[in-house]
């Protein structure tokens, strides 16, 4: 039975997902728990506890594991196997590889969740057969993963495709979760669309406009959620549609920059903001992308993989160890 299984883990903003797969990548068992951010060792302890439980369930001994892949939002120090001031987790450092190597006595690799997602796309999704592939998530934040000429881009610290922190606005009007200004994520991610709408409504003369957004402005956007903007737009509100078009223009600059940098054949798009509003996110962006890139515009589609794509990428990575 030795070396017949791998363990994959996805450390997300809300959940820690863990799965055991066989040597073909077939998932034998999986489970998830709300993420434990009470201490720097909380997450590795969770992965160990869930992993050992899944081993017992599947009859797979710990000595049967040939490797462990862990995917997480960055930033990270890949060689040291730890997260460093992660944007989604209020801890300075989160060691992952060392404690799990000791617990399971096998190799552990930490990769960026965008890298993991593009790996899953290439193995199990729309990217099969593509040597030049990009995955972009538009979620709480914006992230990515890139394969060029069949090579998965990782980078010296594992942060090769932090596309959400591309600068798209030289006026630097909005501040990003990373603390810097003018980044793509600061305008178009789920956590920052409310701030973008608030800024635009300060710039526009609203006196002759009839829009539900005026009530949100009056309420200082206290209960405002990105889905409200997309719902108003779907209902035909002109002001909401104008703002969705402007988000599309900014997304076009982001996607164009990705296209210039990596020259992909295909970009697949995931993340809650895109998956819940595919037409309102993709169509305005696709109309404008050619204004911003000289490279041939690639095919751009919503990913067919669902929310577990990052977990499947972690398994695919573990299978290479
Ligand atoms: Zn940033």
Boltz pocket constraint, residues with backbone or C-beta under 6 A from the ligand:
constraints:
  - pocket:
      binder: B
      contacts: [[A, 164], [A, 165], [A, 176], [A, 177], [A, 178], [A, 179], [A, 180], [A, 183], [A, 185]]
      max_distance: 6.0
